[in-house]
Amino acid sequence: MRLFQHHNRQDSAESRRVYAMFELAYTITDFTAASAFLIGSILFFWAEYETAAIWLFVIGSFCFCLKPTLRLIREIKLLKMGDTDDLAKRYQG
């Protein structure tokens, strides 16, 4: 099995559940990043909110770093789930 293979997501009900949960986390992270950047951009119109705007940009940047991390963790988890099945088949007979 290899990472980022579509069939890894469809191997079982559990793999579909894991994939769906990670997609939900990915989408929430996307919305959080976009909201932080949008609100931060608006706050830059007022000098007194500059520090808050900078913090929102930092939060948005963190979320954008989190996105590929979530995908990699998901794929490794799915890969391990598939490898368990392969190992069990090897020892059956």
Number of C-alpha atoms within 10 A of each C-alpha: 12 12 14 15 12 10 12 21 21 14 14 13 10 13 20 15 13 17 20 14 13 17 15 12 15 20 13 14 20 17 13 17 23 17 16 22 21 15 14 23 15 13 18 15 11 9 9 10 13 16 13 14 23 17 14 22 21 16 18 23 15 13 21 17 13 17 17 12 13 16 17 14 12 22 22 15 17 26 19 15 16 19 14 10 11 12 10 10 10 8 7 6 5
